[in-house]
């Protein structure tokens, strides 16, 4: 378990010899120290020290980086770099801005310095204050402080939370606070219908009232004997005829009971998918089922494989699920932008955004126009996505409940 005290002190073992910073924020860190030096030769020697592995283990605490740097003498020099720690007000403003910008939050969770916050996080020229126990009395930084600066830049390449610790906050504390603020922003963006739960006063709930009797139920339809079909070449398929007859009876019963046609407005393709979905998913691809899929696909100009995928989508969410399967669209800013950071914070990801879809190696989430997240799955690194599991307004729940 990481305690608050442990979270404010990190030690990094000496890195093997190698080149300097590779990231743009690592180079910006180096430029902050180089900006206060007028001695290019010192900087060059410091860079060589860092690349040759002369900097021992580095300890980072709020406002300070400390390490021992081995120079020409046998005893190493104690060297440090100081950076101003943010005030509580500055941290509050920074965290609120990060939580309010999904792109900035996602960049930080992917261990990158957010571009939108770089000017506030990274030191400027003269902000880094070097100190060293060496006898060099010239204008700072000395070559040992320069070596530590170049070494620290490589740490920032790998983990920008080192920079956040220098500014005063540990990684665990930051992530917990960002998760809380991100959830608060998401709640404020949620439509009122999702957060307001109108209640009923207790007095009204327990008050005895006399209600009108319910109408008598409709008489159940009479079911006769199953029809017999001639077993002749070219005769209609018995399964297809039986299914159409059953579907027509159910539709007629719904019209009598409600006065509404349950499939009114469906296109030819949607109705074909609905009919195919009527086959129980556990029945398997029997000869009759394959014949049904083949005939429905041919009637709609689709392939049996397309129909099978559409049936999975219909079972997932009805006509809305089929629409999610076949439509890509550009969702407005808000819940979609917050899904990716939430998934990363929960250890699920990374996911690549594309229009209304977030894709990983084997899992995909699609945001429907109904505001629900639909889970899809595929073999690793393949683009053969199949619907799986019920939809949910929460992306994490949709992933967790997929089959």
Secondary structure, DSSP 8 states (H G I E B T S, - for coil): ---TTGGGEEEE----S-----SHHHHHHHHHHHTT---HHHHHHHHHHHHTT-EEEEEEETTEEEEEE--SSSS-EEEEEE-----HHHHHHHHHHHHH-HHHHHHHHTT---GGGHHHHS--TTTSEEEESSS--SSS--HHHHHHHHHHHHHHHH-THHHHHHTT--HHHHHHHHHHHHHHHHHHHS-HHHH------HHHHH--------------------------TT---HHHHHHHHHHHHHHHHHHHHHSS-TTTT--HHHHHHHHHHTS-GGG-S-HHHHHHHHHHHHHHT--HHHHHHHHHHHHHHHHHHHHHHH------TTHHHHHHHHHHHTT----EEETTEEE-SSEEEEE-TTS-EEEEE-STT----EE-S--BSSHHHHHHT--
